[in-house]
Amino acid sequence: MGSVVYNISEKGVQYMSLKKSKRKTKGTKLTYTFKSDVLFKMLFVKNQHLLKRLIAILLEIPLESITDFRVTNAEIPPEEIGKKFCRLDINMIVDGNMVNLEVQVQDEGSYPERVLYYFARIYSSSLPAGNDYSSLPKTIIISIIDFELFDCEEVHSEFQVMEVKRHIPLTDKCGLHFFELPKMPDVESIDTSKEKDLWLALFNAETEEELEELSQNGGAFMSEAIQAYHSITATEEFRNLEWLRTKTRHDEAQAMNNARKQGAKAERKKWQGVATENEQLNTENEQLKNDVAEQAELIAKLQAQLNKK
């Protein structure tokens, strides 16, 4: 499914400090963007022909070659959205392959490890009891992220498990795809003949004017996706779920902030203890030095008296 792109040096994969997009946009700011995970999931679950087209484009496979396409977690239970650290990803079976698609806005750190963990969970749960390991399906994770992750200019990076010197894949059953939105050009600068760029620009759009430009110049499928966007964002169901999701995000941020504060407090207490211990040691060392000096002085006096005799 597409070519393999490795971002590897002699020291291994080169990551960059995670940087959030700082695009300067002009126009009427969107209340909701395609990066909203509630909108993302609702839109593509309700319009699975658009999701199928998106997956085909991102994985660089012919749309007409997909004969079996199923979303396996279409439900969006409000009680799940209300849980802290809930993921609103989309799990699919695409011609026997397990495919997971996620939009990630927040830079929460250790993202490559997190993606690898998700891959391991999906891959390991795909083997029915008693089946041979060879029957494990290919598992593909697609991450559309709103921060820069790799130290390269390419928007798309693809990874497999491979031998580090000869670059020979260990197996073809692992695919990790990352699409870094901050590396995309502005909407007016994209090549509208490249459908992948149009889809990524849609996720990157932050103003009404950008959506309008994509609708006019992106073809019928892009107009349909934007029309679906307006239809969904106008519903009470979406707004209620989005409000709940926003509240949960706030709670998550508060929990993480409190954890950081507690960690910093514990660290300060630890170093305060170390400082106190060091101060005590320094005092004891000074006392020992004074005792040694006094003993040396006493020995010198005794030696002088012996010499006189």
Secondary structure, DSSP 8 states (H G I E B T S, - for coil): -------EETTEE-EEEEEE------S-B-SS-TT-HHHHHHHHHH-HHHHHHHHHHHTT--GGG---EEES-----HHHHTSTT----EEEEETTEEEEEEEE-S--S-HHHHHHHHHHHHHHTTS-TT--GGG---EEEEEEESEEEESSS-SEEEE--B-TTT--BS-SSEEEEEEEGGGS--GGGS-TT-HHHHHHHHHH--BHHHHHHHHHHS-HHHHHHHHHHHHHHTSHHHHHHHHHHHHHHHHHHHHHHHHHHHHHHHHHHHHHHHHHHHHHHHHHHHHHHHHHHHHHHHHHHHHHHHHH-
